[in-house]
Amino acid sequence: MVISNEAHARQFIEAIPHAKELGIWFETIGEGTVEMHMDYDERFIGDPKTKVIHGGAVFALLDTCCGAAVISHPEQRGLTATIDLRVDYMRPATPWQTIRAKATCYNMTRSVAFVRALALDNDDDRPVAAATGAFVAGN
Amino acid sequence: MMKSRREPVQVVKERRDEALHTLVRSIPYIQFLGIVFDRRGDQLTAIMSYDEKLIGNPEIPALHGGVIAAFLEVSGVIELSWSSLCKEIEASSKPTQYTLIPAHIELPKTIDFTVDYLRSGLPRDAYARARITRSGRRYASVFVEAWQNDRDRIFAQATGHFLMPKPLNVEKSTPS
């Protein structure tokens, strides 16, 4: 039986305890592109004064989404691991809104996969955060 | 018999601990990850106790990269916020009557955060310490490192830039 990378990515991410804990789900998976969503949850509040969720929760969503983008890439064999990831926080995410992450694995070498991603709330024109990173390729 | 009058140094210590606990308790996400802080003098160590929900790769098993990043970011934010709060409290005219009100706390805002994953995070407790490398009126730079069973084997490190809040008006939150 051949399991496509797309199926593999979905299956794997859904087995991640922390992704489940954050309530992360797949919206779409393509070849090297993934969109994932995370609902607002009061347990993720990082600033009690403004009710804005913590940057760490956004980071976790972006990291998960970037990793899935690598796994779903047609040239990737097997799983991956983050080498480094940088997140720029452009503005606070609006409380009570779902955060959407969109990641693309835009370049793949024999040993490194390069990924970028955006995190958005309901406002498509003003991203909440952007990520760039390098992941382990191959296996 | 115990003397009822305590040493001033003890009072300062209690104020520092009180500020730290109020700060940490007020942030739900820190409770969600189960992070606590240990204070020795002016040095803070963040401790994240192992829990199955922190796992990212169940096959190895390894801590989730996002959890590691969040742990480092929390350490950085608390270090920055607590050290500036302590300075403000001690500089106020009545530090002894000072009470920190959670609703008055304005936290530093993360501008960017970069994490290097040096080794996979083992399914066990993790520790982190942050160092403020530059602290200006508006921007601050922080370096954070994390380890597990061996202090010399750092499993993740991070650098971040933060936008600092305007100094809290300590006198305002002091009950008269």
Interface residues (C-beta under 8 A of the other chain):
Chain A: A15 I16 P17 H18 A19 E21 L22 E42 R43 F44 I45 G46 D47 P48 K49 I53 H54 G55 G56 A57 F59 A60 L61 L62 D63 T64 G67 L79 A81 T82 I83 D84 L85 R86 V87 D88 Y89 P92
Chain B: S26 I27 P28 Y29 Q31 F32 L33 E52 K53 L54 I55 G56 N57 P58 E59 A62 H64 G65 G66 V67 A69 A70 F71 E73 V74 V77 P102 A103 I105 E106 L107 K109 T110 I111 D112 F113 T114 V115 D116 Y117 S120
